[in-house]
Amino acid sequence: MDVFLALSVHLTDEAKLDRLVPYIVDLLRDDAAVVRAAALRTLLQVVGTLARICDHKLTTTKLSLVNAITPANASIFPEYIIPNIHPLVNDPEVSVRSLYAQCIVHLADTAGRYLEMGQALKAHGTFKVVSDAVEYDEAQFEVSPTILAFLTHSLWFVGVI
């Protein structure tokens, strides 16, 4: 995970989201709890702002690792990341659930930032282009029920609501 994070600062935003994130997401289903926790931490660091999580403290710096998204990555959170991290809510290991609870606000902020970037692309007219037989429409940029359900369930899980 440390190697992934070290390499991510040298990759383009598109390469991070298209090539690095799938490897990290796959490790969220590893048999070892320490690997699942490290994968969650690394995923959060790669897709969000650079954050350091240790000793049950989350420290966020102002350095953003992904500054721009492409139309293909505009819905990466509701369609890919959220469905893959959601099972960690019921992880058998307390350490993984604890890390998930620590990260939930940061994940929600990051998902909101990606939604804003997608809406900015839409407002700029980027999504009028048809690429590889995939047409992007404005329905993809609304706050989806998936995100709302994820946030509600996660906030309930950590005892906020």
N, C-alpha and C positions, 0 to 999 in steps of 0.2 A: 504494500500500500504506500509505503514511503517512496518507493521508486516511481509509482504512478504519479504521486503528488509532485515529486521533483521534476518529472518529465512534463507535467501539465503546464508549467510556466513557460515552456519553450514551444508549445503547440498552439496552433491557431484555435480560435473559438470553435470553429466548425469541426476541427479534428478532435477536440476534447469531447464534444457532444456526440459525434458520429462514431468515433473509434475507441475512446478511452472509457466513457461512461458505460457502454455495454459490458465491458470486462468487469468493472467494479460492481455493476448491478448483479451480474452472475454470481459474484462472491457473497451476495446477501443471502444466498441459499446454501452456503457451505455448512458442513456438519459441525465445525468448531465454532463455538460462540465467540471466541476472541476474533476470529476472522470475520464473522458477521458484523460485530461491533466496529472493527477497523474499516470494513467496507462502507458502513454507514457514515462513519466519520470522514473518510476520504471522499465519498460521493458528495457530501455536504460541502467539503472544501473545494472540490473541482467545479461544481455547478453554481455555487454561491460565492459569497465573499470569502476570502481566506480566513478561516477560523481555526482556533486552536482549542481543542477539547482535551483537558487532562485534569485529573483529580476532581472530577465532577464539576468543573467550571468551564464555561464557554466564553472565550475571549474572541471578539470579532475585530478585525482591523479594517481599514478602509480599502484595502486592495481587492479589487474584484477580478476574479479569474476569467469570467465570461462577460464580455462587454457588449457583444452583438450576437444576434441569432439569425439564422437563415429561415426562409419560409418552411423548409422541411423540419426544422427544429422548434417551430413556434408552439407546438402542442406537446412538447416532450414531457412536461410535468403531468398533465391530466391523463395522457395516454400511455406513458411509459414509467416514469419515476414513481408516481404515487401508487399505482397498482403493485409495483415491485417492492416498495418499502412498507406497504400496509400490513403484510403478515408479521412484521416485527412487533406490532402491538401485542400480539399473543405469543411472542417468543417464549420458549420454556426457560430461558436463562434470564435472571433478574438483571444482570449487567447489560444485556442488550436492550431490554425494555427501559432501563434507566437512562441509557444513552439516547434512546429514541425520544423519551420524554424531555430530555435536556435540549434536543435538537428541534423539537416540533415548532417552536416559534420562529426559529431561523429558517426552517424549511418553508413555512407559510410565507415569510417575508420574501424568500427567494422565488417561490412560485408566483407571488404577486408581481415581482420585478420582471419575470419572464412574460407574464400576461401583459404588462405594460409595454415591453419591447415588441410583443406580437401586435398589440394594438397600434403602436407607432408605425410598424411596417404596413399595417392595413391602412392607416391614415395617409401614409406617404404614397400609397398606390402600388406597393411591391407585390401584393397578392393578386393583382389582375393578370399576372403572367401565368401561363400554363407551362408546367415543367414536368417532363416525363409522364404525361397523361394524368397528372395530379393537379386538380384545380383547387385553389384555396378560396374559401368563401368566408363571409363574416361570422357565420355560426361557430367557427372554431375559436373565436376570440371572446366569446361571452364567458362569464364565470360559470363553469360547467357544474352540474350536480355532483360530479366526481370530486372536484376540489372542495365543494361545500360539505359533502358527506365526510371526506377525509378530515377536514379541519374540525368539524363538529365531533366526530368520533374521537379524534386525537385529543381535543381539548377536554372532552368528557373523561377520557382515559387518564389524563394527568390531573384531573380534579378541578379544572378551571370552571367548568359549567356542570 
